[in-house]
Amino acid sequence: MATCNQLLLAVAAVGCAAAIAMPGAAAEAAPFQPIPNVDAPHIQELGQWAVREHVKQANDGLTFNKVFGGQFEVVAGLRYVFDIDAVGSDGVVGAYTAEVYVQDWTNTRLLVSFN
């Protein structure tokens, strides 16, 4: 299983190869790919962060359970779409989708959408 650092190195290599292959042109984003290991601690932490950010905005008492699926895309950073299992304040378990943008070198994290 790939670690988060291995995934980031592979993503960086793909981005650099795209930029080198297309001199003078802006590198296009790589297409979405499945997250190789959704159980990785970094992925679970990002999913938990997404639920916390959603609760700050919606104040709905949602509680994170786990990321059970998702994909990522290389942009000027990484864009994730997570499938999240969470529990509402009424105790009902539901599936949610969160889009998160991460740019580690600028310490940027944005919750783009949560449904």
ABEGO torsion letter per residue (X at the ends): XBBAAAAAAAAAAAAAAAAAABBGBBBBBBBBBBBABAABAAAAAAAAAAAAAAAAAAGAGBBBABBABEBBBBBBEBBBBBBBBBBBAAGBBBBBBBBBBBBAAAGBBBBABBX
